[in-house]
């Protein structure tokens, strides 16, 4: 893995996000990305640079300590396959007429030079402390034999590009269970609402909440903070008001993350229309002046 070398662990620990160190115990609780179920794979083999970081690395700062595996290209191995990988330093495209053995010597010379100076290189050839990486991919095709067809008789099977699957935490394919933007479809049936408030009330009434607690949380979040923000004077929110707004924002994100796939588009639509309600109410106040 990325932290298998002491050099990488020293650079990446702690992990910084927006200038703050992330607690290790919380980082360990992060759920894997759902695309992992679709075979998310690194284009670069894990064994590159494991035994000797100086043989293959993508980072080498001014301290001249090479770090392998710091830069990655991730792809879905269920849908595409890696057919080519960029080598370190000298590409054959730069030296088309040179023998492969000579190219190998040129790459080794470049590698030793970078290890001796660190990155960025003094000559400006490598302006970053990271080396460029790259890969070539091709689609994986599923072969479908069409029975009783002329193409099948001649051995010309049809081929379809594989698609990503939408799965739940257990890896079960749930793509067919996801409603196709049901809240938008229902709203279109209503054609129009007199005000955004009416649209918001319609969404909350028809949302198929997972639980009564979830419904109660949504209704609570739609209530104004106490004291409410003064829309007439446009004064900046007080620290207490900002604290309430931040708490609501975090709770909305939590509800969205924990909601089922059927409820999630409803919640997104509710939060969107809630913003429209605020803009509409501000316009109403301005027109009354």
C-alpha positions as CSV (number, residue, x, y, z in Angstrom):
1,X,0.0,0.0,0.0
2,X,0.9,3.7,-0.1
3,X,2.3,3.7,3.5
4,X,4.4,0.6,3.2
5,X,7.6,2.6,2.9
6,X,8.9,4.7,5.8
7,X,9.6,7.6,3.5
8,X,5.9,7.8,2.4
9,X,4.6,7.4,5.9
10,X,6.8,10.3,7.0
11,X,5.5,12.5,4.3
12,X,1.8,11.6,4.6
13,X,1.4,11.4,8.3
14,X,-0.6,13.2,9.4
15,X,-3.0,13.6,6.5
16,X,-3.8,17.3,6.1
17,X,-7.2,18.5,4.9
18,X,-7.8,22.3,4.6
19,X,-4.8,23.0,6.8
20,X,-6.0,20.6,9.6
21,X,-4.6,17.3,10.6
22,X,-7.2,14.5,10.3
23,X,-7.4,12.2,13.4
24,X,-6.0,8.8,12.6
25,X,-8.9,7.0,14.4
26,X,-11.4,8.9,12.1
27,X,-9.4,8.2,9.0
28,X,-9.5,4.5,9.8
29,X,-13.3,4.6,10.0
30,X,-13.7,6.0,6.5
31,X,-15.8,3.6,4.3
32,X,-14.2,2.4,1.0
33,X,-15.3,4.3,-2.1
34,X,-18.2,2.6,-3.7
35,X,-16.3,2.3,-7.0
36,X,-14.0,-0.2,-5.2
37,X,-16.8,-2.7,-5.9
38,X,-16.1,-2.1,-9.6
39,X,-12.5,-3.2,-9.2
40,X,-10.8,0.2,-8.7
41,X,-7.2,-0.6,-9.4
42,X,-3.9,1.3,-9.6
43,X,-2.4,1.5,-13.0
44,X,1.0,1.1,-11.3
45,X,1.8,-2.3,-9.9
46,X,2.3,-2.3,-6.1
47,X,5.7,-4.0,-6.3
48,X,7.3,-1.1,-8.3
49,X,9.9,0.4,-6.0
50,X,9.0,-1.8,-3.0
51,X,12.4,-3.4,-2.7
52,X,14.5,-0.4,-3.8
53,X,12.7,3.0,-3.9
54,X,15.5,4.4,-6.0
55,X,14.6,2.1,-8.9
56,X,11.1,3.5,-9.4
57,X,9.7,6.6,-7.7
58,X,7.4,9.5,-8.5
59,X,8.5,11.9,-5.8
60,X,11.9,13.0,-4.7
61,X,12.1,16.3,-2.9
62,X,15.1,18.5,-2.0
63,X,16.0,16.0,0.7
64,X,16.8,13.6,-2.2
65,X,14.8,10.7,-0.6
66,X,12.8,8.9,-3.3
67,X,9.2,7.8,-2.6
68,X,7.5,5.1,-4.7
69,X,3.8,4.9,-5.2
70,X,3.0,8.5,-4.1
71,X,1.3,9.4,-7.4
72,X,-1.3,7.0,-8.7
73,X,-3.8,6.6,-11.6
74,X,-6.9,4.7,-10.5
75,X,-9.2,3.0,-13.0
76,X,-12.1,0.6,-13.0
77,X,-10.7,-2.8,-13.9
78,X,-14.3,-4.0,-14.5
79,X,-14.7,-1.7,-17.5
80,X,-11.3,-0.9,-18.9
81,X,-7.8,-2.5,-18.9
82,X,-4.4,-1.0,-18.8
83,X,-2.5,-1.7,-22.1
84,X,0.5,0.7,-21.6
85,X,2.4,2.4,-18.8
86,X,4.6,5.5,-19.0
87,X,8.2,4.7,-18.1
88,X,10.3,6.9,-15.9
89,X,12.2,9.7,-17.6
90,X,13.1,9.1,-21.2
91,X,10.1,8.0,-23.4
92,X,10.8,6.1,-26.6
93,X,8.8,8.8,-28.4
94,X,11.6,11.3,-27.7
95,X,14.3,8.9,-29.2
96,X,12.5,6.9,-31.9
97,X,15.7,5.9,-33.7
98,X,17.7,4.8,-30.6
99,X,18.2,1.2,-29.7
100,X,16.3,-0.1,-26.6
101,X,19.5,-0.8,-24.8
102,X,20.7,2.7,-25.3
103,X,17.3,4.0,-24.1
104,X,17.7,1.9,-20.9
105,X,21.1,3.6,-20.3
106,X,19.6,7.1,-20.9
107,X,16.8,6.4,-18.4
108,X,19.3,5.1,-15.8
109,X,21.4,8.2,-16.3
110,X,18.4,10.5,-15.8
111,X,17.4,8.5,-12.7
112,X,20.8,8.8,-11.1
113,X,20.9,12.5,-11.8
114,X,17.6,13.2,-10.2
115,X,18.5,11.1,-7.2
116,X,21.7,13.2,-6.8
117,X,20.0,16.6,-7.0
118,X,16.4,16.0,-5.9
119,X,13.4,17.6,-7.5
120,X,12.7,20.1,-9.0
121,X,15.8,19.6,-11.1
122,X,18.3,22.4,-11.3
123,X,18.4,22.3,-15.1
124,X,14.6,22.9,-15.2
125,X,13.9,19.7,-17.1
126,X,11.7,18.5,-14.2
127,X,10.1,21.7,-12.8
128,X,8.0,19.8,-10.1
129,X,9.0,17.7,-7.1
130,X,6.8,15.0,-8.7
131,X,7.6,13.1,-11.9
132,X,4.9,12.9,-14.6
133,X,3.0,9.6,-14.8
134,X,0.7,8.2,-17.5
135,X,-1.0,5.1,-18.7
136,X,-2.9,3.9,-21.8
137,X,-6.3,2.1,-21.4
138,X,-8.7,0.3,-23.6
139,X,-12.3,-0.7,-23.1
140,X,-13.2,-4.2,-21.9
141,X,-15.9,-5.7,-24.2
142,X,-18.6,-8.2,-23.4
143,X,-19.2,-10.6,-26.3
144,X,-22.9,-11.2,-27.0
145,X,-23.6,-14.0,-29.5
146,X,-26.7,-13.3,-31.5
147,X,-28.5,-16.5,-32.2
148,X,-29.9,-17.2,-35.7
149,X,-28.2,-14.2,-37.1
150,X,-25.9,-14.0,-40.2
151,X,-23.2,-12.4,-38.1
152,X,-23.2,-15.3,-35.6
153,X,-22.9,-17.8,-38.5
154,X,-19.8,-16.1,-39.7
155,X,-18.3,-15.8,-36.3
156,X,-18.9,-12.0,-36.0
157,X,-20.2,-11.7,-32.4
158,X,-21.5,-8.4,-31.3
159,X,-19.6,-6.6,-28.5
160,X,-20.8,-4.1,-25.9
161,X,-18.7,-1.9,-23.7
162,X,-19.0,-2.9,-20.1
163,X,-20.7,-0.4,-17.8
164,X,-20.1,0.4,-14.2
165,X,-22.5,-1.1,-11.7
166,X,-24.2,0.8,-8.9
167,X,-23.9,-1.4,-5.8
168,X,-24.8,-1.2,-2.1
169,X,-22.4,-1.8,0.8
170,X,-22.7,-5.6,0.3
171,X,-21.7,-5.4,-3.3
172,X,-25.2,-6.2,-4.6
173,X,-26.3,-4.5,-7.9
174,X,-29.0,-2.0,-7.1
175,X,-29.1,0.0,-10.3
176,X,-32.5,-1.2,-11.2
177,X,-33.9,-0.3,-7.8
178,X,-33.0,3.4,-8.1
179,X,-35.9,5.7,-9.0
180,X,-35.1,7.8,-12.1
181,X,-35.3,11.3,-10.4
182,X,-38.8,10.6,-9.0
183,X,-39.2,14.0,-7.3
184,X,-38.6,15.9,-10.5
185,X,-41.1,13.6,-12.4
186,X,-43.7,14.3,-9.8
187,X,-43.1,18.0,-9.8
188,X,-43.5,18.1,-13.6
189,X,-46.8,16.4,-13.2
190,X,-47.9,19.3,-11.0
191,X,-46.7,21.7,-13.8
192,X,-46.2,24.7,-11.5
193,X,-46.5,26.0,-7.9
194,X,-47.6,29.4,-6.8
195,X,-44.5,29.9,-4.7
196,X,-41.3,27.9,-3.8
197,X,-42.9,27.4,-0.4
198,X,-45.7,25.3,-2.0
199,X,-43.2,23.3,-3.9
200,X,-41.2,22.6,-0.7
201,X,-44.3,21.5,1.2
202,X,-45.2,19.2,-1.7
203,X,-41.8,17.6,-1.6
204,X,-41.8,17.1,2.2
205,X,-45.3,15.6,2.0
206,X,-44.6,13.1,-0.8
207,X,-41.0,12.1,0.2
208,X,-40.9,8.4,1.1
209,X,-38.8,8.9,4.2
210,X,-36.9,5.8,5.5
211,X,-38.0,6.4,9.1
212,X,-40.1,8.7,11.2
213,X,-36.9,10.0,12.8
214,X,-35.5,11.0,9.4
215,X,-38.8,12.8,8.6
216,X,-38.6,14.6,11.9
217,X,-35.0,15.6,11.3
218,X,-35.9,17.1,7.9
219,X,-38.8,19.1,9.3
220,X,-36.6,20.4,12.1
221,X,-33.8,21.5,9.6
222,X,-36.4,23.4,7.5
223,X,-37.3,25.6,10.5
224,X,-35.5,29.0,10.7
225,X,-32.7,29.4,13.2
226,X,-33.4,31.1,16.5
227,X,-33.2,34.1,16.3
228,X,-33.8,34.2,12.6
229,X,-31.5,36.1,10.3
230,X,-32.7,39.6,9.6
231,X,-33.3,39.7,5.9
232,X,-34.3,43.4,5.8
233,X,-31.0,44.9,7.1
234,X,-28.7,42.2,5.6
235,X,-26.6,42.2,8.8
236,X,-23.9,39.6,9.1
237,X,-25.0,36.6,11.1
238,X,-23.9,36.5,14.8
239,X,-21.5,33.9,16.0
240,X,-24.5,32.0,17.6
241,X,-26.4,32.1,14.3
242,X,-23.3,30.9,12.3
243,X,-22.9,28.0,14.8
244,X,-26.6,27.0,14.2
245,X,-26.1,27.3,10.4
246,X,-23.0,25.1,10.5
247,X,-24.7,22.5,12.6
248,X,-27.6,22.4,10.2
249,X,-25.2,22.0,7.2
250,X,-23.5,19.1,8.9
251,X,-26.8,17.4,9.8
252,X,-28.0,17.7,6.2
253,X,-24.8,16.1,4.9
254,X,-25.2,13.3,7.5
255,X,-28.9,12.7,6.6
256,X,-28.0,12.6,2.9
257,X,-25.2,10.1,3.5
258,X,-27.3,7.7,5.6
259,X,-30.4,7.9,3.4
260,X,-31.4,5.1,1.1
261,X,-30.9,5.3,-2.6
262,X,-34.6,5.9,-3.0
263,X,-34.8,8.8,-0.6
264,X,-31.5,10.5,-1.5
265,X,-32.8,12.3,-4.6
266,X,-35.8,13.6,-2.6
267,X,-33.5,15.1,0.0
268,X,-31.3,16.7,-2.6
269,X,-34.4,18.3,-4.2
270,X,-35.7,19.4,-0.8
271,X,-32.4,21.2,0.1
272,X,-32.3,22.8,-3.4
273,X,-35.8,24.1,-3.1
274,X,-35.2,25.3,0.4
275,X,-32.5,27.7,-1.0
276,X,-35.0,28.9,-3.6
277,X,-37.5,29.7,-0.8
278,X,-34.9,31.9,0.9
279,X,-34.1,33.8,-2.3
280,X,-37.8,34.2,-3.0
281,X,-38.5,35.6,0.5
282,X,-35.7,38.0,0.2
283,X,-37.1,39.3,-3.2
284,X,-40.5,39.7,-1.5
285,X,-39.0,41.8,1.2
286,X,-37.2,44.0,-1.3
287,X,-40.3,44.6,-3.4
288,X,-42.3,45.7,-0.3
289,X,-39.8,48.5,0.5
